[in-house]
Amino acid sequence: MGPPEQVRLPALSTSASAAALGQKGPSEGELVRAASQAELRSSQPAPKPKTGLVTVKFRGDHGISFEGTRVSHSVLQAWMLGVRPGWTALSVDGQAVQTKEDIEDALQAAVEREKRDVVCFEKGQGKFGTEAKEKAERAKRQLAKLRKEFRFQGWIERAEHRGTTQAQIERVYACLEENCSAWVDHLPAKMSKTSGKPLRIDFLNFYHLSNNLILPVTKPRRCSFVEMMTNQAQAPSWFLSHWWGLSVQGFVASVEKHAATRGLSADSSYWTWTFACRLLEKQSEICENPTKALFYKPMETCKFKLLLIIDQQAVCFKRSWCLYETAMTVDTNLAMVDCACVNNSGGSELITHGLTEDEEKMETQRPGHGVRAKLAREAGFPMEVAEAGLGVQVEKSEAWTEEDKASILHSVASYDREEQQNLENAEARLRARLATAFWPRVARPDKDGRAAPTRRVAKALSCIQEDARRRSLAMHLQGLKSEHLHMLAESLPPNLIELTLNLRCSSLKDDDIAMLAKALPKQLKELKLDLSCCQQLTDAGIKKLASQLNFEETAVYIRLAETGVSKDVQDWYAAEAAKNEENGQNGQLKNVSHALHMSLCLDPAVSELHRRTMVPAATLLGKVLTEDSEERAIAALRALDSFGEKARNALGVEAQQRAKELELAMQQAEEDRKAKEALKAQKAAQKEETASG
């Protein structure tokens, strides 16, 4: 039987096998099998060629985002090296990867080792149109979810009433934890080391928070974020200042630590620009007069209690906005500056202005223990951060735009004629404020105990002394060494009117107090010294101090409990302090400026230096007379009398009437006081007669 008609036999004339068989043809069975295999091959589709494999070497930040093992975004280095969306990662440095976490962990490990990481990709074609549509749909769904979670609650008209409670801050943080993995860091590489990467809660900062949550959610109403959480006025207790590059995680940890340390109630709130301002409104944020700035009224509402949250690199001391806000505390005696610093573990270290409420109670019950508790609590605050605060340079600070920076520098400048001198004065005052805030850490020795703090103490005291315009100085110097008191005495600002030094539990002797007394400015109107638990002090040291004081011109408050000073001397100073307090309540303050929290100026040459903050005294004091408390009104009346008859005649009708009423009340109070003293003297005389009889 011959071969099938449909099968064409291959030509064998040149085949080596045919030649070997001596031109003998294949068998019938072999031909049938060959024909069947050819027919089978022709009926099957050709196999799809394999996608190509590509090996790419990265160094440092790669710029890739993954969904599973598939590339979803490619920017920066990855894009330049040709990596495109749609590719699939197979291995990193020879290790197979199965999940997104495997890839990110392997790449991060390579970055930390400062080695090139070799990634093997399988090329794939990105479905750009479909991916873009899917991405837009996901973003739309997430935005709807966020707007459902944060609905507009109502308008809070006054910015100073838009505080944020701790519970509301924690609510925002919980939302970020849940949603941030769906967001990508779109900040420029020069601003963010994680540019192009998916966001994680451990490095998500306030720029990310604003772009991904606050602006999208508040856009329909153009409101503040606080108004998405409440419609109730929330007057803040503390003002928060921080750099927007600070991690939200560190921010929340700092607020929690501060609230717990200060013993704040659950309904206490903090004022922070991010949540309180209507970011989508065009509003005047920087004013030529800082007191007209949007954030000044909230700071005034907080009574200038400032919590400064600092990142580990102390970048906030290089940011114009942070320095601008901190500079608002330099002109008031009421200011309290607490400093929190984010640590490596995501927690926070805190330095407080003076003792906390719990430490005060501890100090009252067991003198010395409250001070020691404070020093132990603050021991972990980074020394390098405190030192960075002593070297701030406003002119070299940075802002989002050069225009912002120029406006801020002009606003924080002092009020002298030359703007360059203005800036130098503002810088000096700011460094002095930070020096007093960081003093508890600066004056402590390093952890290894080998490096003495003398150099740092000298730097801090130099900053304080350079603030020549300072009129009031209050420092918490618990546990101060004799050496450092001598340095302080040599560094007191020359124009002080008020001086408050807390020297509890210090190792001071009589000679140290005598030396301090000689260094006190002659123009002092108020001196407060807490010398409790300074056990080496005796009557001799206090006598030397008294010889340098004018008790007629200076209100003196000295605490001497738990010292070597006799009880009679302690009782005399306690009575002097009580008399000063009583005089203050009756409007007979030796320091009227202190009662009014303002400076009164009689010399036109001096007032010219402050022309941009100067206001007519009669008008302002008349307003205090008619609208303020009786104590402040009496102080205002005494101030007006010191200006002369013209100032008194410049008052309005209502203020004139109020002045007459106050004069009658003061006269009656003086008569009552004299009557009490006469009665007291009479009783003392009767007691002596009885004793002698």
Secondary structure in CASP SS format (residue, H / E / C, confidence):
PFRMAT SS
TARGET T0000
AUTHOR 0000-0000-0000
METHOD secondary structure of the structure
MODEL  1
M C 1.00
G C 1.00
P C 1.00
P C 1.00
E C 1.00
Q C 1.00
V C 1.00
R C 1.00
L C 1.00
P C 1.00
A C 1.00
L C 1.00
S C 1.00
T C 1.00
S C 1.00
A H 1.00
S H 1.00
A H 1.00
A H 1.00
A H 1.00
L C 1.00
G C 1.00
Q C 1.00
K C 1.00
G C 1.00
P C 1.00
S C 1.00
E H 1.00
G H 1.00
E H 1.00
L H 1.00
V H 1.00
R H 1.00
A H 1.00
A H 1.00
S H 1.00
Q H 1.00
A H 1.00
E H 1.00
L H 1.00
R H 1.00
S H 1.00
S H 1.00
Q C 1.00
P C 1.00
A C 1.00
P C 1.00
K C 1.00
P C 1.00
K C 1.00
T C 1.00
G C 1.00
L E 1.00
V E 1.00
T E 1.00
V E 1.00
K E 1.00
F E 1.00
R C 1.00
G C 1.00
D C 1.00
H C 1.00
G C 1.00
I E 1.00
S E 1.00
F E 1.00
E E 1.00
G C 1.00
T C 1.00
R E 1.00
V E 1.00
S E 1.00
H E 1.00
S E 1.00
V C 1.00
L H 1.00
Q H 1.00
A H 1.00
W H 1.00
M H 1.00
L C 1.00
G C 1.00
V C 1.00
R C 1.00
P C 1.00
G C 1.00
W C 1.00
T E 1.00
A E 1.00
L E 1.00
S E 1.00
V E 1.00
D C 1.00
G C 1.00
Q E 1.00
A E 1.00
V C 1.00
Q C 1.00
T C 1.00
K H 1.00
E H 1.00
D H 1.00
I H 1.00
E H 1.00
D H 1.00
A H 1.00
L H 1.00
Q H 1.00
A H 1.00
A H 1.00
V H 1.00
E H 1.00
R C 1.00
E C 1.00
K C 1.00
R C 1.00
D E 1.00
V E 1.00
V E 1.00
C E 1.00
F E 1.00
E E 1.00
K C 1.00
G C 1.00
Q C 1.00
G C 1.00
K C 1.00
F H 1.00
G H 1.00
T H 1.00
E H 1.00
A H 1.00
K H 1.00
E H 1.00
K H 1.00
A H 1.00
E H 1.00
R H 1.00
A H 1.00
K H 1.00
R H 1.00
Q H 1.00
L H 1.00
A H 1.00
K H 1.00
L H 1.00
R H 1.00
K H 1.00
E H 1.00
F C 1.00
R C 1.00
F C 1.00
Q C 1.00
G C 1.00
W C 1.00
I C 1.00
E C 1.00
R C 1.00
A H 1.00
E H 1.00
H H 1.00
R E 1.00
G C 1.00
T E 1.00
T E 1.00
Q H 1.00
A H 1.00
Q H 1.00
I H 1.00
E H 1.00
R H 1.00
V H 1.00
Y H 1.00
A H 1.00
C H 1.00
L H 1.00
E H 1.00
E H 1.00
N H 1.00
C H 1.00
S H 1.00
A H 1.00
W C 1.00
V E 1.00
D C 1.00
H C 1.00
L C 1.00
P C 1.00
A C 1.00
K C 1.00
M C 1.00
S C 1.00
K C 1.00
T C 1.00
S C 1.00
G C 1.00
K C 1.00
P E 1.00
L C 1.00
R C 1.00
I C 1.00
D C 1.00
F C 1.00
L C 1.00
N E 1.00
F H 1.00
Y H 1.00
H H 1.00
L H 1.00
S H 1.00
N H 1.00
N H 1.00
L H 1.00
I H 1.00
L H 1.00
P H 1.00
V H 1.00
T H 1.00
K C 1.00
P C 1.00
R C 1.00
R C 1.00
C C 1.00
S C 1.00
F C 1.00
V H 1.00
E H 1.00
M H 1.00
M C 1.00
T C 1.00
N C 1.00
Q C 1.00
A C 1.00
Q E 1.00
A C 1.00
P C 1.00
S C 1.00
W E 1.00
F E 1.00
L E 1.00
S E 1.00
H C 1.00
W C 1.00
W C 1.00
G C 1.00
L C 1.00
S E 1.00
V H 1.00
Q H 1.00
G H 1.00
F H 1.00
V H 1.00
A H 1.00
S H 1.00
V H 1.00
E H 1.00
K H 1.00
H H 1.00
A H 1.00
A H 1.00
T H 1.00
R H 1.00
G C 1.00
L C 1.00
S C 1.00
A C 1.00
D C 1.00
S C 1.00
S E 1.00
Y E 1.00
W E 1.00
T C 1.00
W H 1.00
T H 1.00
F H 1.00
A H 1.00
C C 1.00
R C 1.00
L C 1.00
L C 1.00
E C 1.00
K C 1.00
Q C 1.00
S C 1.00
E C 1.00
I C 1.00
C C 1.00
E C 1.00
N C 1.00
P H 1.00
T H 1.00
K H 1.00
A C 1.00
L C 1.00
F C 1.00
Y H 1.00
K H 1.00
P H 1.00
M H 1.00
E H 1.00
T H 1.00
C C 1.00
K C 1.00
F C 1.00
K E 1.00
L E 1.00
L E 1.00
L E 1.00
I E 1.00
I E 1.00
D C 1.00
Q C 1.00
Q C 1.00
A C 1.00
V H 1.00
C H 1.00
F H 1.00
K H 1.00
R E 1.00
S H 1.00
W H 1.00
C H 1.00
L H 1.00
Y H 1.00
E H 1.00
T H 1.00
A H 1.00
M C 1.00
T C 1.00
V C 1.00
D C 1.00
T C 1.00
N C 1.00
L C 1.00
A C 1.00
M E 1.00
V E 1.00
D E 1.00
C E 1.00
A E 1.00
C E 1.00
V E 1.00
N C 1.00
N C 1.00
S C 1.00
G C 1.00
G C 1.00
S E 1.00
E E 1.00
L E 1.00
I E 1.00
T C 1.00
H C 1.00
G C 1.00
L C 1.00
T C 1.00
E H 1.00
D H 1.00
E H 1.00
E H 1.00
K H 1.00
M H 1.00
E H 1.00
T H 1.00
Q H 1.00
R C 1.00
P C 1.00
G C 1.00
H H 1.00
G H 1.00
V H 1.00
R H 1.00
A H 1.00
K H 1.00
L H 1.00
A H 1.00
R H 1.00
E C 1.00
A C 1.00
G C 1.00
F C 1.00
P C 1.00
M H 1.00
E H 1.00
V H 1.00
A H 1.00
E H 1.00
A H 1.00
G H 1.00
L C 1.00
G C 1.00
V C 1.00
Q C 1.00
V H 1.00
E H 1.00
K H 1.00
S C 1.00
E E 1.00
A C 1.00
W C 1.00
T C 1.00
E H 1.00
E H 1.00
D H 1.00
K H 1.00
A H 1.00
S H 1.00
I H 1.00
L H 1.00
H H 1.00
S H 1.00
V H 1.00
A C 1.00
S C 1.00
Y C 1.00
D C 1.00
R C 1.00
E C 1.00
E H 1.00
Q H 1.00
Q H 1.00
N H 1.00
L H 1.00
E H 1.00
N H 1.00
A H 1.00
E H 1.00
A H 1.00
R H 1.00
L H 1.00
R H 1.00
A H 1.00
R H 1.00
L H 1.00
A H 1.00
T H 1.00
A H 1.00
F H 1.00
W H 1.00
P H 1.00
R H 1.00
V H 1.00
A C 1.00
R C 1.00
P C 1.00
D C 1.00
K C 1.00
D C 1.00
G C 1.00
R C 1.00
A C 1.00
A C 1.00
P C 1.00
T H 1.00
R H 1.00
R H 1.00
V H 1.00
A H 1.00
K H 1.00
A H 1.00
L H 1.00
S H 1.00
C H 1.00
I H 1.00
Q H 1.00
E C 1.00
D C 1.00
A C 1.00
R C 1.00
R C 1.00
R C 1.00
S E 1.00
L E 1.00
A E 1.00
M E 1.00
H E 1.00
L C 1.00
Q C 1.00
G C 1.00
L C 1.00
K C 1.00
S H 1.00
E H 1.00
H H 1.00
L H 1.00
H H 1.00
M H 1.00
L H 1.00
A H 1.00
E H 1.00
S C 1.00
L C 1.00
P C 1.00
P C 1.00
N C 1.00
L C 1.00
I C 1.00
E E 1.00
L E 1.00
T E 1.00
L E 1.00
N E 1.00
L C 1.00
R C 1.00
C C 1.00
S C 1.00
S C 1.00
L C 1.00
K C 1.00
D H 1.00
D H 1.00
D H 1.00
I H 1.00
A H 1.00
M H 1.00
L H 1.00
A H 1.00
K H 1.00
A H 1.00
L C 1.00
P C 1.00
K C 1.00
Q C 1.00
L C 1.00
K C 1.00
E E 1.00
L E 1.00
K E 1.00
L E 1.00
D E 1.00
L C 1.00
S C 1.00
C C 1.00
C C 1.00
Q C 1.00
Q C 1.00
L C 1.00
T C 1.00
D H 1.00
A H 1.00
G H 1.00
I H 1.00
K H 1.00
K H 1.00
L H 1.00
A H 1.00
S H 1.00
Q C 1.00
L C 1.00
N C 1.00
F C 1.00
E C 1.00
E C 1.00
T C 1.00
A E 1.00
V E 1.00
Y E 1.00
I E 1.00
R E 1.00
L C 1.00
A C 1.00
E C 1.00
T C 1.00
G C 1.00
V C 1.00
S C 1.00
K H 1.00
D H 1.00
V H 1.00
Q H 1.00
D H 1.00
W H 1.00
Y H 1.00
A H 1.00
A H 1.00
E H 1.00
A H 1.00
A H 1.00
K H 1.00
N H 1.00
E H 1.00
E H 1.00
N H 1.00
G H 1.00
Q H 1.00
N C 1.00
G C 1.00
Q C 1.00
L C 1.00
K C 1.00
N C 1.00
V H 1.00
S H 1.00
H H 1.00
A H 1.00
L H 1.00
H C 1.00
M C 1.00
S C 1.00
L C 1.00
C C 1.00
L C 1.00
D C 1.00
P H 1.00
A H 1.00
V H 1.00
S H 1.00
E H 1.00
L H 1.00
H H 1.00
R C 1.00
R C 1.00
T C 1.00
M C 1.00
V C 1.00
P C 1.00
A H 1.00
A H 1.00
T H 1.00
L H 1.00
L H 1.00
G H 1.00
K H 1.00
V H 1.00
L H 1.00
T H 1.00
E H 1.00
D C 1.00
S C 1.00
E H 1.00
E H 1.00
R H 1.00
A H 1.00
I H 1.00
A H 1.00
A H 1.00
L H 1.00
R H 1.00
A H 1.00
L H 1.00
D H 1.00
S H 1.00
F H 1.00
G C 1.00
E H 1.00
K H 1.00
A H 1.00
R H 1.00
N H 1.00
A C 1.00
L C 1.00
G C 1.00
V H 1.00
E H 1.00
A H 1.00
Q H 1.00
Q H 1.00
R H 1.00
A H 1.00
K H 1.00
E H 1.00
L H 1.00
E H 1.00
L H 1.00
A H 1.00
M H 1.00
Q H 1.00
Q H 1.00
A H 1.00
E H 1.00
E H 1.00
D H 1.00
R H 1.00
K H 1.00
A H 1.00
K H 1.00
E H 1.00
A H 1.00
L H 1.00
K H 1.00
A H 1.00
Q H 1.00
K H 1.00
A H 1.00
A H 1.00
Q H 1.00
K H 1.00
E H 1.00
E H 1.00
T H 1.00
A H 1.00
S H 1.00
G C 1.00
END
